[in-house]
Amino acid sequence: MQRLFSALLRWRFTTVILLLVLVAIASSGARHLNFKNNYEIFFDDDNPQLQALERMQQSFSKSDNLLIILAPPADRTLTPETLSNLHWLTEQAWQIPYSTRVDSITNFQHTFAEEDDLVVEDLLLDPEGLSADDVKRVTAIALDEPQLKHRLISEDGAVVAVNVTLQLPEEDPNAELQQVVSAARALSEEITSRQPELTVYLTGIVMMNNAFSESSIDDASTLIPIMLATIIVLVGLLNRSISGTFATLVVIITSITAALGLAGWLGIYLSGPSASAPTVILTLAVADCVHILATFNQKLRQGEARDAAMQHSLQINLRPVLLTSATTAIGFLSMNFSDSPPFRDLGNIVAMGVGVACLLSLTLFPALLALLPVRSPGPGSRGSSLMQQLADWVIRRQRRILATTLLLVAGALALLPLNELNDNFVEYFDRSVPFRVASDYSNDHLTGLAYMEIELDSGSAQGISDPAFMGQVEQFARWLRQQPETVHVQTLTDTLSRLNMNLHGDNRDYYRLPDDREESAQYLLLYEMSLPYGLDLNNQINVDKSALRLIVNFETLTSLQLIEMEQRIGSWLATNAPAINAAVSGPPLMFAHIGQRNIISMLTGTLLALLLISATLALALRSVRYGLLSLLPNMAPMVIGFGLWGLLVGEVGLGLSVVSGMTLGIVVDDTVHFLSKYLDARRQQGLNAEDAIRYAFNTVGRALWITTLVLGIGFMVLAQSSFRINSDMGLLTAATIVIALVMDFLMLPALLLFMDRHRTTAAARNPQPL
Amino acid sequence: MNRPLLSLAAILLLLPLPAAAATLPDDGGRGLEIAREADRRDQGWGDSESVMRMILRNAHGDSSERKIRTRALEVQGDGDKSLTIFDEPRDVQGTAFLTFSHALEPDDQWIFLPALKRVKRISSRNKSGPFMGSEFAYEDMASFEVEKYSYRYLRDEPCGELTCFVVESYPQDKNSGYTRLLTWIDQAEYRTQRIDYFDRKGAPLKTLTLADYQQYLDRYWRPHRLEMVNHQSGKSTSLLFDQIRFNTGLSDDDFNKNSLKRVK
């Protein structure tokens, strides 16, 4: 090693060039990086809910949608002008790329009897010269129609919407999505220029997908520069060395580009969560450099020559840097237990970044510093005397500190159950994201965005015309409507009841399902023959007419409530319609399930990481005893972090389920540094426990608190993301890291003092000459 | 700040395709000529009866069959009259549609529902939706009248062993589900070989391939296998003719509201 380091410093110029070429080769893989933006990427191909949804969409039609809401000023009802603009918007929406269906109250296929005729026509045929009475007529019919109320028109008739169903070919998903979104935005601009009092809200699955990608792009363009600037200032201030700061920056940037490039070579794509990898790598890569730089400066201060100081620093830091990088990588690799691919990608990209950063900080960093001008640093700061005082205080109060911290952990354990699972995909975005604002408006004024698609299969071709089957479907729909969470139910039984009434001269008594299967089948045949392009029933009936699809909208529900609703639906159907084969799916439900599954699988992952990390520590410290002892201060921050989260926030989602594994790898670093210094003092210098604690505080205290500051700030920057998966992850990780430092400064030394109170030092038993 | 730009983009984006097509060079009436010739060659067939099957497939590969019979009567100077009788599925058996088609006004249409034992007139301006849940729209199946479209000849192109005219046509009915059609007509016998349909935003929607042409009465060519593929939904429908007969002795009396009730 020593020879390697001196060779490295001798051939500094060649080393820098060679390493930069290698980095460039790795980074060039970035051109293979793709960004994916749809919600499907959060699920594995064999995810049961995704498969159910895809199967359903192949039988019926895709349900990707865009909801364009026209919101009047407060307390204003529908005006003739708004209605005529809604008509215009409905017509124009057909021009949105990949649209296959457009629904609004104006093109709703209104059916009625006229003597012996069945009339099927748009509810609003002519938008010219609308009077207040026309608006009243249209509103009255629309509000009487269960298919429209709470879906395309609000209960008070004031808010209306156009729902556009889209079929994206998914050949170039980003470009396709962009086309749809820009067409929708252009239409919305056009509406507001026609009628400035209206506010247009855009929501639906397409806008959600778009929010995923826009949030990530926003993050990349704002958070990463903020991070870089923060790091430069922090490292510069703390080390007061321009060259050191510059070299650190080079290592950070090359680690990021190399990791992203390697990801590209491996065919990993970027998505909301994995796009936060650069921010995370940035934060982690700093630590290695800080430790090496700190020792280097210390040695310079002690009067060593530059190259000698660097060689010393590398020798001293080689083991801890390798060890902490390994544990951090293990922590992130534990994300591979996640059920959601973007988190596995995030873990793998960061692990690669950590590996590259470790390598480069031991090679590129010293070689660069050797090339740059370095002036001798000023005298050491007051930090060491502060650390000295802290050490003395901990030693004095060890019993009380140990008891307090243990109580704290126990208290936090009790708070853990306060965390409730909630993966509401609307709330993945904060209120600065237009999609969130639009969705909240929709939830408050028009329709709920939590929805389920329910396929009801009669089991035989043409079976949907069977009155027994239809009767059960109608009962089911009625039951669904009685559930307090339900906002809207789309069911073919409403259409059939209306047709039955129309074909009996609009006699209200016939607003019920037809009595026999021939009637049902023939009415449907007649109705289908009369519908215009794009407004057919193929989204509700499959080809051999054996199954129906119902779409149910709910008010905002937490994942647990959604899963509970699914179970309630399942048991109602099992009891009341055992012959019907039902499948329930839809993106909100998929997110609800994956949150739950992910927490369970991540617990396994974290546990395994914990074991692996403890084993690594035991091996590195050459002591099972200290390996086991490290478990407590390593787990305590996680427990306290989640306990506090339960107390203050209480909601855990997809993003947080991966936090435990990843923070574990980071917080363990502090323990490694502290423990290895403590053991050095005991084993090599023969100090007693108290003096060894003082030694550990003196040597690594300052570096630990600098790296914690950098890490804490780094993850706090991530916490500013508008994408809640990332911001929650950042916030909880930052908190956990800070708690970890407190634990390592208080609990760990107290624990060591307690454990080693009867132990004589190895040196005392086996005295060595000084 | 880029509001004017966005609206401009909106206008360009929303521009219907036929308007753009209108600026293309004139074909000197050749498209219309081809349509007229095709129509002329198909005149005088009198009346016919066909038995057909429709096989519907979804993106998953599930399929479902319908059985239909049609009777048709040629009407000089207006659209033809036709009677469509449903045989399968069972629960619509005996349901019959009577249609008087017109070139430009909406067709007159009556339906007999055996379950109600009544004839109902359907008043619907817009029948561009799917026929029996298939990929065929009602307008794809309705009788061909030259006046329903305007035409533009594009080019000659080989089609299989034949050479085809490729003609673009634009529906005159504003309620049509299409902005334009691309039709391949073979130069030997003026038979339609293929039609590409473009939806309201000008995007490719469906392709119809017509095959197994047979000649009747030494003059009239009829396809026996029609395949309609929807490129957007991945669904498809085959229309198979099991039998076509001409000169079956049908007359005007077989095509009115009363005959509809007695149809077998």
Boltz contact constraints between the chains, C-beta under 6 A:
constraints:
  - contact:
      token1: [A, 58]
      token2: [B, 59]
      max_distance: 6.0
  - contact:
      token1: [A, 58]
      token2: [B, 60]
      max_distance: 6.0
  - contact:
      token1: [A, 59]
      token2: [B, 58]
      max_distance: 6.0
  - contact:
      token1: [A, 59]
      token2: [B, 60]
      max_distance: 6.0
  - contact:
      token1: [A, 92]
      token2: [B, 14]
      max_distance: 6.0
  - contact:
      token1: [A, 94]
      token2: [B, 200]
      max_distance: 6.0
  - contact:
      token1: [A, 95]
      token2: [B, 14]
      max_distance: 6.0
  - contact:
      token1: [A, 95]
      token2: [B, 201]
      max_distance: 6.0
  - contact:
      token1: [A, 100]
      token2: [B, 232]
      max_distance: 6.0
  - contact:
      token1: [A, 117]
      token2: [B, 121]
      max_distance: 6.0
  - contact:
      token1: [A, 117]
      token2: [B, 123]
      max_distance: 6.0
  - contact:
      token1: [A, 118]
      token2: [B, 120]
      max_distance: 6.0
  - contact:
      token1: [A, 118]
      token2: [B, 122]
      max_distance: 6.0
  - contact:
      token1: [A, 119]
      token2: [B, 123]
      max_distance: 6.0
  - contact:
      token1: [A, 120]
      token2: [B, 124]
      max_distance: 6.0
  - contact:
      token1: [A, 167]
      token2: [B, 232]
      max_distance: 6.0
  - contact:
      token1: [A, 183]
      token2: [B, 13]
      max_distance: 6.0
  - contact:
      token1: [A, 186]
      token2: [B, 6]
      max_distance: 6.0
  - contact:
      token1: [A, 186]
      token2: [B, 9]
      max_distance: 6.0
  - contact:
      token1: [A, 186]
      token2: [B, 10]
      max_distance: 6.0
  - contact:
      token1: [A, 189]
      token2: [B, 6]
      max_distance: 6.0
  - contact:
      token1: [A, 190]
      token2: [B, 10]
      max_distance: 6.0
  - contact:
      token1: [A, 462]
      token2: [B, 89]
      max_distance: 6.0
  - contact:
      token1: [A, 462]
      token2: [B, 91]
      max_distance: 6.0
  - contact:
      token1: [A, 465]
      token2: [B, 91]
      max_distance: 6.0
  - contact:
      token1: [A, 517]
      token2: [B, 91]
      max_distance: 6.0
  - contact:
      token1: [A, 518]
      token2: [B, 91]
      max_distance: 6.0
  - contact:
      token1: [A, 518]
      token2: [B, 115]
      max_distance: 6.0
  - contact:
      token1: [A, 519]
      token2: [B, 115]
      max_distance: 6.0
  - contact:
      token1: [A, 521]
      token2: [B, 91]
      max_distance: 6.0
  - contact:
      token1: [A, 521]
      token2: [B, 92]
      max_distance: 6.0
  - contact:
      token1: [A, 522]
      token2: [B, 92]
      max_distance: 6.0
  - contact:
      token1: [A, 522]
      token2: [B, 95]
      max_distance: 6.0
  - contact:
      token1: [A, 522]
      token2: [B, 113]
      max_distance: 6.0
  - contact:
      token1: [A, 522]
      token2: [B, 115]
      max_distance: 6.0
  - contact:
      token1: [A, 525]
      token2: [B, 92]
      max_distance: 6.0
  - contact:
      token1: [A, 525]
      token2: [B, 95]
      max_distance: 6.0
  - contact:
      token1: [A, 526]
      token2: [B, 111]
      max_distance: 6.0
  - contact:
      token1: [A, 530]
      token2: [B, 122]
      max_distance: 6.0
  - contact:
      token1: [A, 530]
      token2: [B, 124]
      max_distance: 6.0
  - contact:
      token1: [A, 531]
      token2: [B, 129]
      max_distance: 6.0
  - contact:
      token1: [A, 532]
      token2: [B, 126]
      max_distance: 6.0
  - contact:
      token1: [A, 532]
      token2: [B, 128]
      max_distance: 6.0
  - contact:
      token1: [A, 532]
      token2: [B, 129]
      max_distance: 6.0
  - contact:
      token1: [A, 533]
      token2: [B, 128]
      max_distance: 6.0
  - contact:
      token1: [A, 533]
      token2: [B, 129]
      max_distance: 6.0
  - contact:
      token1: [A, 533]
      token2: [B, 177]
      max_distance: 6.0
  - contact:
      token1: [A, 536]
      token2: [B, 129]
      max_distance: 6.0
  - contact:
      token1: [A, 536]
      token2: [B, 130]
      max_distance: 6.0
  - contact:
      token1: [A, 543]
      token2: [B, 56]
      max_distance: 6.0
  - contact:
      token1: [A, 543]
      token2: [B, 58]
      max_distance: 6.0
  - contact:
      token1: [A, 543]
      token2: [B, 62]
      max_distance: 6.0
  - contact:
      token1: [A, 543]
      token2: [B, 64]
      max_distance: 6.0
  - contact:
      token1: [A, 544]
      token2: [B, 64]
      max_distance: 6.0
